[in-house]
Amino acid sequence: MQYTKYFSGVIRNHGSLNFSSDQLKLIMNLIHLEGKLEGVKSIQSRFKGMDPKNRYDLMINSIDDQIKSLTMDLLPGDLMKKWQLESN
């Protein structure tokens, strides 16, 4: 949940920093996807040994791919720097 923790900390320490509506939408999508990913991983670990071995791997990979697509595979700080450069 690296994006959720990063942007939560930024907003907690500095306020909203005047994110554009597209940036806020992206942050909300990332928070949703990271929560969904944690939920699937939690279910996977809870039922380990009961379900087929790779049952949740396809879902996990799909969510990971969505996150990478939204972030262009940038770390949270790098993504925010990119936004700052775009706004100048």
KEBA-95906 format. One record per atom (N, C-alpha, C): residue in three letters; x, y, z. Coordinates in steps of 0.2 Angstrom, whole numbers, plus 5000, padded with zeros to 4 digits. Layout:
BEGIN
ALAXYZ/...
***
This chain:
BEGIN
MET500449945000/MET500050005000/MET500450065000/GLN500950064996/GLN501450114996/GLN501150184994/TYR500750184989/TYR500450244986/TYR499950274992/THR499550234995/THR499050255000/THR499450285006/LYS499950255008/LYS500350285014/LYS500750345012/TYR501050345006/TYR501350405004/TYR500950465003/PHE500350464999/PHE499950514998/PHE499550535005/SER499350485009/SER499050505015/SER499550545020/GLY500150525020/GLY500650565023/GLY500750635021/VAL500750645014/VAL500850705011/VAL500250755013/ILE499650725012/ILE499050765014/ILE499050785021/ARG499250735025/ARG499150745032/ARG499650805034/ASN500250805031/ASN500750855033/ASN500750915029/HIS500450915023/HIS500450975019/HIS499751005017/GLY499250965018/GLY498550985016/GLY498550955009/SER498050975005/SER497950944998/SER498450964993/LEU498851014994/LEU499351034989/LEU499051054982/ASN498451074982/ASN498051094976/ASN498151044970/PHE498050974972/PHE498050924967/PHE497450944962/SER497650934955/SER497150944950/SER496550884951/SER496050894948/SER495450844948/SER495750774945/ASP496150774940/ASP496450714937/ASP496850684942/GLN497250724946/GLN497750694951/GLN497350664956/LEU496850694959/LEU496450674964/LEU496050604962/LYS495850604956/LYS495550544954/LYS496050484953/LEU496650504951/LEU497150444951/LEU497350424958/ILE497350474963/ILE497550454970/ILE496950404972/MET496350424971/MET495750384974/MET495750314970/ASN495950314964/ASN495950244961/ASN496550204964/LEU497050234965/LEU497650194968/LEU497450174975/ILE497150214979/ILE496950194985/ILE496450134985/HIS495950134980/HIS495550084979/HIS495850024977/LEU496350024972/LEU496649964970/LEU497149934975/GLU497449974979/GLU497849954984/GLU497449914989/GLY496949944991/GLY496449914996/GLY496249844993/LYS496049844987/LYS495749784984/LYS496349734984/LEU496949754982/LEU497549704982/LEU497649674989/GLU497649714994/GLU497749695001/GLU497149645003/GLY496549655001/GLY496049615003/GLY496149544999/VAL496349544993/VAL496449484990/VAL496949444993/LYS497549474994/LYS498149444998/LYS497949415004/SER497449455008/SER497249435015/SER496849365014/ILE496449365009/ILE496049305008/ILE496449245006/GLN496949265002/GLN497449214999/GLN497749185005/SER498049225010/SER498449195015/SER497949165020/ARG497349185021/ARG496849155026/ARG496649085024/PHE496649075017/PHE496349005015/PHE496948965012/LYS497548985014/LYS498148945011/LYS498048875013/GLY498148835008/GLY498148765009/GLY497448735008/MET496848775008/MET496248755007/MET496048764999/ASP496248814996/ASP496148834989/ASP496648804985/PRO496548804978/PRO497048784974/PRO497648834974/LYS498248814973/LYS498848854975/LYS498848924972/ASN498648924965/ASN498748994962/ASN498049024960/ARG497549004964/ARG496949034963/ARG496849114963/TYR497249144967/TYR497149214967/TYR497749254963/ASP498249214961/ASP498749244957/ASP498549294951/LEU498049264948/LEU497849304942/LEU497549374944/MET497149364949/MET496849434952/MET497349474954/ILE497849454958/ILE498349494961/ILE498749524955/ASN498949484950/ASN499349514944/ASN498949564940/SER498249554940/SER497849604936/SER497849664940/ILE497749664946/ILE497749724950/ILE498449764950/ASP498949724951/ASP499649754950/ASP499749784943/ASP499549754938/ASP499549784931/ASP499149854931/GLN498649854934/GLN498249914934/GLN498549974938/ILE498849954943/ILE499250004947/ILE499850024943/LYS500249984940/LYS500750004936/LYS500550044930/SER500050034927/SER499750064921/SER499550144924/LEU499250144929/LEU499050214932/LEU499650254934/THR500150224936/THR500750264939/THR501350264934/MET501250234929/MET501850224924/MET502450194927/ASP502250144932/ASP502750114936/ASP503250154940/LEU503050214942/LEU503450264946/LEU503350254953/LEU503850264957/LEU503750264964/LEU503350324966/PRO502950324972/PRO502550384974/PRO502850454973/GLY503450454976/GLY503850524976/GLY503950544969/ASP504150494965/ASP504350514958/ASP503750534954/LEU503150504956/LEU502550524952/LEU502350594954/MET502450614960/MET502250674963/MET502750724959/LYS503350714959/LYS503850754956/LYS503650764948/LYS503450714945/LYS503150724938/LYS502550764938/TRP502150764942/TRP501550804942/TRP501750884943/GLN502250894948/GLN502550954949/GLN502850984942/LEU503250944939/LEU503550964933/LEU502950984927/GLU502450944927/GLU501950954922/GLU501551014924/SER501451034930/SER501151094932/SER501451164931/ASN502151154930/ASN502551214929/ASN502651234921/
***
